[in-house]
């Protein structure tokens, strides 16, 4: 297996673990998500955490860092970004959790 593929698999594993548990980064939800009420918020967090339908179309780089779920007929986007530990810039190595703060943002399509 090549280095690029190994990197993609490492990123996918780290992103999946973070998205499922919330451990290893920070999670943000937009005002639009919160405005839908606490049940919607809980559903958004649960569905994003359970998302596993990655394809070449929605995950061309194999990092499991973006997806879309539907809740009550609304499209909800989620995205994972990689920052340095101080969140001042991009991570120097997103495959190294000691050098990376993962940030998951969950938003309505209209918030984008």
ZAKE-41689 format. One record per residue (C-alpha): residue number from 1; residue in three letters; y, z, x. Coordinates in nm, 4 decimals, padded with zeros to 6 digits. Example, Ala and Ser with C-alpha at 12.3 -4.5 7.8 and 13.67 -1.06 7.14 Angstrom:
// ZAKE-41689
<guti><resi>1</resi><resn>ALA</resn><py>-00.4500</py><pz>00.7800</pz><px>01.2300</px></guti>
<guti><resi>2</resi><resn>SER</resn><py>-00.1060</py><pz>00.7140</pz><px>01.3670</px></guti>
END
This chain:
// ZAKE-41689
<guti><resi>1</resi><resn>UNK</resn><py>00.0000</py><pz>00.0000</pz><px>00.0000</px></guti>
<guti><resi>2</resi><resn>UNK</resn><py>00.3432</py><pz>-00.0891</pz><px>00.1327</px></guti>
<guti><resi>3</resi><resn>UNK</resn><py>00.6284</py><pz>00.1507</pz><px>00.1983</px></guti>
<guti><resi>4</resi><resn>UNK</resn><py>00.8338</py><pz>00.0191</pz><px>-00.0941</px></guti>
<guti><resi>5</resi><resn>UNK</resn><py>00.5480</py><pz>00.0707</pz><px>-00.3397</px></guti>
<guti><resi>6</resi><resn>UNK</resn><py>00.4826</py><pz>00.4203</pz><px>-00.2029</px></guti>
<guti><resi>7</resi><resn>UNK</resn><py>00.8533</py><pz>00.5030</pz><px>-00.2457</px></guti>
<guti><resi>8</resi><resn>UNK</resn><py>00.8508</py><pz>00.3740</pz><px>-00.6048</px></guti>
<guti><resi>9</resi><resn>UNK</resn><py>00.5417</py><pz>00.5798</pz><px>-00.6883</px></guti>
<guti><resi>10</resi><resn>UNK</resn><py>00.6964</py><pz>00.8917</pz><px>-00.5306</px></guti>
<guti><resi>11</resi><resn>UNK</resn><py>01.0184</py><pz>00.8423</pz><px>-00.7286</px></guti>
<guti><resi>12</resi><resn>UNK</resn><py>00.8249</py><pz>00.7817</pz><px>-01.0503</px></guti>
<guti><resi>13</resi><resn>UNK</resn><py>00.6209</py><pz>01.1008</pz><px>-00.9972</px></guti>
<guti><resi>14</resi><resn>UNK</resn><py>00.9316</py><pz>01.3098</pz><px>-00.9226</px></guti>
<guti><resi>15</resi><resn>UNK</resn><py>01.1228</py><pz>01.1618</pz><px>-01.2170</px></guti>
<guti><resi>16</resi><resn>UNK</resn><py>00.8310</py><pz>01.2126</pz><px>-01.4573</px></guti>
<guti><resi>17</resi><resn>UNK</resn><py>00.7889</py><pz>01.5755</pz><px>-01.3532</px></guti>
<guti><resi>18</resi><resn>UNK</resn><py>01.1615</py><pz>01.6437</pz><px>-01.3864</px></guti>
<guti><resi>19</resi><resn>UNK</resn><py>01.1934</py><pz>01.4671</pz><px>-01.7217</px></guti>
<guti><resi>20</resi><resn>UNK</resn><py>00.8933</py><pz>01.6523</pz><px>-01.8653</px></guti>
<guti><resi>21</resi><resn>UNK</resn><py>00.9829</py><pz>02.0007</pz><px>-01.7434</px></guti>
<guti><resi>22</resi><resn>UNK</resn><py>01.3567</py><pz>02.0015</pz><px>-01.6701</px></guti>
<guti><resi>23</resi><resn>UNK</resn><py>01.2767</py><pz>02.1572</pz><px>-01.3303</px></guti>
<guti><resi>24</resi><resn>UNK</resn><py>01.4230</py><pz>02.0004</pz><px>-01.0196</px></guti>
<guti><resi>25</resi><resn>UNK</resn><py>01.7572</py><pz>01.8887</pz><px>-01.1546</px></guti>
<guti><resi>26</resi><resn>UNK</resn><py>02.0140</py><pz>01.9137</pz><px>-01.4296</px></guti>
<guti><resi>27</resi><resn>UNK</resn><py>02.0036</py><pz>01.7793</pz><px>-01.7826</px></guti>
<guti><resi>28</resi><resn>UNK</resn><py>02.3113</py><pz>01.6667</pz><px>-01.9741</px></guti>
<guti><resi>29</resi><resn>UNK</resn><py>02.3397</py><pz>01.5575</pz><px>-02.3343</px></guti>
<guti><resi>30</resi><resn>UNK</resn><py>02.6453</py><pz>01.3781</pz><px>-02.4651</px></guti>
<guti><resi>31</resi><resn>UNK</resn><py>02.8675</py><pz>01.5068</pz><px>-02.7427</px></guti>
<guti><resi>32</resi><resn>UNK</resn><py>02.7218</py><pz>01.2346</pz><px>-02.9643</px></guti>
<guti><resi>33</resi><resn>UNK</resn><py>02.3752</py><pz>01.3862</pz><px>-02.9262</px></guti>
<guti><resi>34</resi><resn>UNK</resn><py>02.4993</py><pz>01.7410</pz><px>-02.9937</px></guti>
<guti><resi>35</resi><resn>UNK</resn><py>02.6943</py><pz>01.6226</pz><px>-03.2973</px></guti>
<guti><resi>36</resi><resn>UNK</resn><py>02.3636</py><pz>01.5229</pz><px>-03.4614</px></guti>
<guti><resi>37</resi><resn>UNK</resn><py>02.2616</py><pz>01.8884</pz><px>-03.4857</px></guti>
<guti><resi>38</resi><resn>UNK</resn><py>02.0107</py><pz>02.1215</pz><px>-03.3209</px></guti>
<guti><resi>39</resi><resn>UNK</resn><py>01.6989</py><pz>01.9571</pz><px>-03.4644</px></guti>
<guti><resi>40</resi><resn>UNK</resn><py>01.8101</py><pz>01.6177</pz><px>-03.3316</px></guti>
<guti><resi>41</resi><resn>UNK</resn><py>01.8880</py><pz>01.7725</pz><px>-02.9906</px></guti>
<guti><resi>42</resi><resn>UNK</resn><py>01.5423</py><pz>01.9308</pz><px>-02.9746</px></guti>
<guti><resi>43</resi><resn>UNK</resn><py>01.3802</py><pz>01.6026</pz><px>-03.0768</px></guti>
<guti><resi>44</resi><resn>UNK</resn><py>01.5777</py><pz>01.4112</pz><px>-02.8141</px></guti>
<guti><resi>45</resi><resn>UNK</resn><py>01.4710</py><pz>01.6470</pz><px>-02.5367</px></guti>
<guti><resi>46</resi><resn>UNK</resn><py>01.1076</py><pz>01.6419</pz><px>-02.6520</px></guti>
<guti><resi>47</resi><resn>UNK</resn><py>01.0853</py><pz>01.2637</pz><px>-02.6958</px></guti>
<guti><resi>48</resi><resn>UNK</resn><py>01.2540</py><pz>01.1902</pz><px>-02.3648</px></guti>
<guti><resi>49</resi><resn>UNK</resn><py>01.0168</py><pz>01.4331</pz><px>-02.1953</px></guti>
<guti><resi>50</resi><resn>UNK</resn><py>00.7159</py><pz>01.2665</pz><px>-02.3562</px></guti>
<guti><resi>51</resi><resn>UNK</resn><py>00.8294</py><pz>00.9074</pz><px>-02.2909</px></guti>
<guti><resi>52</resi><resn>UNK</resn><py>00.5583</py><pz>00.7134</pz><px>-02.1090</px></guti>
<guti><resi>53</resi><resn>UNK</resn><py>00.5844</py><pz>00.3526</pz><px>-02.2254</px></guti>
<guti><resi>54</resi><resn>UNK</resn><py>00.7132</py><pz>00.2045</pz><px>-01.9015</px></guti>
<guti><resi>55</resi><resn>UNK</resn><py>00.6764</py><pz>-00.1710</pz><px>-01.8613</px></guti>
<guti><resi>56</resi><resn>UNK</resn><py>00.8048</py><pz>-00.4343</pz><px>-01.6207</px></guti>
<guti><resi>57</resi><resn>UNK</resn><py>01.0754</py><pz>-00.5115</pz><px>-01.8780</px></guti>
<guti><resi>58</resi><resn>UNK</resn><py>01.2142</py><pz>-00.1583</pz><px>-01.9107</px></guti>
<guti><resi>59</resi><resn>UNK</resn><py>01.1246</py><pz>-00.0318</pz><px>-01.5607</px></guti>
<guti><resi>60</resi><resn>UNK</resn><py>01.1499</py><pz>-00.3273</pz><px>-01.3208</px></guti>
<guti><resi>61</resi><resn>UNK</resn><py>01.1716</py><pz>-00.1067</pz><px>-01.0103</px></guti>
<guti><resi>62</resi><resn>UNK</resn><py>00.8914</py><pz>00.1297</pz><px>-01.1112</px></guti>
<guti><resi>63</resi><resn>UNK</resn><py>01.1015</py><pz>00.4453</pz><px>-01.0757</px></guti>
<guti><resi>64</resi><resn>UNK</resn><py>01.0714</py><pz>00.5778</pz><px>-01.4335</px></guti>
<guti><resi>65</resi><resn>UNK</resn><py>01.4457</py><pz>00.6476</pz><px>-01.4325</px></guti>
<guti><resi>66</resi><resn>UNK</resn><py>01.5557</py><pz>00.4938</pz><px>-01.7647</px></guti>
<guti><resi>67</resi><resn>UNK</resn><py>01.4290</py><pz>00.4619</pz><px>-02.1187</px></guti>
<guti><resi>68</resi><resn>UNK</resn><py>01.5110</py><pz>00.4335</pz><px>-02.4868</px></guti>
<guti><resi>69</resi><resn>UNK</resn><py>01.3673</py><pz>00.6328</pz><px>-02.7766</px></guti>
<guti><resi>70</resi><resn>UNK</resn><py>01.4415</py><pz>00.6147</pz><px>-03.1487</px></guti>
<guti><resi>71</resi><resn>UNK</resn><py>01.5278</py><pz>00.9235</pz><px>-03.3481</px></guti>
<guti><resi>72</resi><resn>UNK</resn><py>01.6089</py><pz>00.9028</pz><px>-03.7169</px></guti>
<guti><resi>73</resi><resn>UNK</resn><py>01.6787</py><pz>00.5316</pz><px>-03.6758</px></guti>
<guti><resi>74</resi><resn>UNK</resn><py>01.9174</py><pz>00.5826</pz><px>-03.3835</px></guti>
<guti><resi>75</resi><resn>UNK</resn><py>01.8682</py><pz>00.4486</pz><px>-03.0332</px></guti>
<guti><resi>76</resi><resn>UNK</resn><py>01.8817</py><pz>00.7263</pz><px>-02.7756</px></guti>
<guti><resi>77</resi><resn>UNK</resn><py>01.9133</py><pz>00.6269</pz><px>-02.4104</px></guti>
<guti><resi>78</resi><resn>UNK</resn><py>01.8207</py><pz>00.8404</pz><px>-02.1136</px></guti>
<guti><resi>79</resi><resn>UNK</resn><py>01.8898</py><pz>00.7852</pz><px>-01.7451</px></guti>
<guti><resi>80</resi><resn>UNK</resn><py>01.8087</py><pz>00.9744</pz><px>-01.4258</px></guti>
<guti><resi>81</resi><resn>UNK</resn><py>02.0528</py><pz>00.9519</pz><px>-01.1353</px></guti>
<guti><resi>82</resi><resn>UNK</resn><py>02.0098</py><pz>01.0858</pz><px>-00.7822</px></guti>
<guti><resi>83</resi><resn>UNK</resn><py>02.2859</py><pz>01.2914</pz><px>-00.6219</px></guti>
<guti><resi>84</resi><resn>UNK</resn><py>02.3149</py><pz>01.4860</pz><px>-00.2989</px></guti>
<guti><resi>85</resi><resn>UNK</resn><py>02.2768</py><pz>01.8639</pz><px>-00.3260</px></guti>
<guti><resi>86</resi><resn>UNK</resn><py>02.6515</py><pz>01.9157</pz><px>-00.3748</px></guti>
<guti><resi>87</resi><resn>UNK</resn><py>02.6703</py><pz>01.6325</pz><px>-00.6330</px></guti>
<guti><resi>88</resi><resn>UNK</resn><py>02.9521</py><pz>01.4690</pz><px>-00.4376</px></guti>
<guti><resi>89</resi><resn>UNK</resn><py>02.7715</py><pz>01.1412</pz><px>-00.3864</px></guti>
<guti><resi>90</resi><resn>UNK</resn><py>02.4392</py><pz>00.9675</pz><px>-00.3978</px></guti>
<guti><resi>91</resi><resn>UNK</resn><py>02.1312</py><pz>01.1294</pz><px>-00.2499</px></guti>
<guti><resi>92</resi><resn>UNK</resn><py>02.0553</py><pz>01.0272</pz><px>00.1065</px></guti>
<guti><resi>93</resi><resn>UNK</resn><py>01.6845</py><pz>01.0225</pz><px>00.0106</px></guti>
<guti><resi>94</resi><resn>UNK</resn><py>01.5868</py><pz>01.0463</pz><px>-00.3592</px></guti>
<guti><resi>95</resi><resn>UNK</resn><py>01.2227</py><pz>01.0944</pz><px>-00.2586</px></guti>
<guti><resi>96</resi><resn>UNK</resn><py>01.3120</py><pz>01.4248</pz><px>-00.0907</px></guti>
<guti><resi>97</resi><resn>UNK</resn><py>01.3729</py><pz>01.7000</pz><px>-00.3500</px></guti>
<guti><resi>98</resi><resn>UNK</resn><py>01.5330</py><pz>01.9225</pz><px>-00.0841</px></guti>
<guti><resi>99</resi><resn>UNK</resn><py>01.8088</py><pz>01.6617</pz><px>-00.0406</px></guti>
<guti><resi>100</resi><resn>UNK</resn><py>01.8412</py><pz>01.5491</pz><px>-00.4035</px></guti>
<guti><resi>101</resi><resn>UNK</resn><py>01.9762</py><pz>01.6801</pz><px>-00.7308</px></guti>
<guti><resi>102</resi><resn>UNK</resn><py>01.8335</py><pz>01.4791</pz><px>-01.0168</px></guti>
<guti><resi>103</resi><resn>UNK</resn><py>02.0603</py><pz>01.4423</pz><px>-01.3189</px></guti>
<guti><resi>104</resi><resn>UNK</resn><py>01.9159</py><pz>01.3383</pz><px>-01.6540</px></guti>
<guti><resi>105</resi><resn>UNK</resn><py>02.1674</py><pz>01.2173</pz><px>-01.9094</px></guti>
<guti><resi>106</resi><resn>UNK</resn><py>02.0619</py><pz>01.1739</pz><px>-02.2727</px></guti>
<guti><resi>107</resi><resn>UNK</resn><py>02.3020</py><pz>00.9778</pz><px>-02.4935</px></guti>
<guti><resi>108</resi><resn>UNK</resn><py>02.3343</py><pz>00.7798</pz><px>-02.8120</px></guti>
<guti><resi>109</resi><resn>UNK</resn><py>02.3609</py><pz>00.4053</pz><px>-02.7659</px></guti>
<guti><resi>110</resi><resn>UNK</resn><py>02.7222</py><pz>00.4293</pz><px>-02.8850</px></guti>
<guti><resi>111</resi><resn>UNK</resn><py>02.8046</py><pz>00.6870</pz><px>-02.6163</px></guti>
<guti><resi>112</resi><resn>UNK</resn><py>02.7234</py><pz>00.4429</pz><px>-02.3367</px></guti>
END
